[in-house]
């Protein structure tokens, strides 16, 4: 996954009829892509406003983009981190609007690293699926070389789109026996696959209902979470999903959990999409998972 091969959609279409379909797909594809990417450049809040120590991190990609991230060191009284959480955020806005999801973790003794995919926040470029996957891996490789992380316990936490990126990333990391080994993977409000959710969203709108099949086929299915989550084992997996999730329906979380291999855990919640950590009891369940996963190492 480290090297990125550019991919052109619908390049194999050969006859005139399919060419017209390709043109239609191109004009409609913004609706398909918007299922995944809603970036902006607004800075909503910075960690210092939350009384957090932080470091701006800038990473260069192999294809010429620059990614921006934040490193938040643990603030545990004994000075030793319990682990590091690599946070992959959802598809809207940027890290400054998602930081509250993990801003509480340094006080619990965990380092946090989060970055913006290309096109988000201060990161350059324009977002696409393979680019975002590439960026997520770059962030994890930076963590693997960080002096405070090299011999530490590293967890991936992905919310919504971030979980769909985190699952194939974790799968490859485990398959290649990369260092440091992952201590656990948590996905929250995540969909089962890029193509599947695109088809589901297109099918929910009357204007695109008839085109749900041809347009969804313009989305790659090489990195579907439902096909890869089982290969993360023996690394522990936690799937979190809300019965009131109005963006990614609850059945996605149940399917991901069913497809995962042991050790695994499911947390059914009752909040809006990606709002898990506003509830103290859900925070504690997450912390319990991190602790238990560490004990299994």
PyMOL commands that set and color helices and strands:
alter all, ss='L'
color gray80, all
select helices_A, chain A and resi 16-33+47-50+95-101+106-108+129-145+161-175+194-203+206-216+225-232+250-259+276-278+280-295
alter helices_A, ss='H'
color red, helices_A
select strands_A, chain A and resi 38-39+55-60+66-72+83-88+92-93+110-115+154-159+182-188+236-242+264-269
alter strands_A, ss='S'
color yellow, strands_A
deselect
rebuild
show_as cartoon
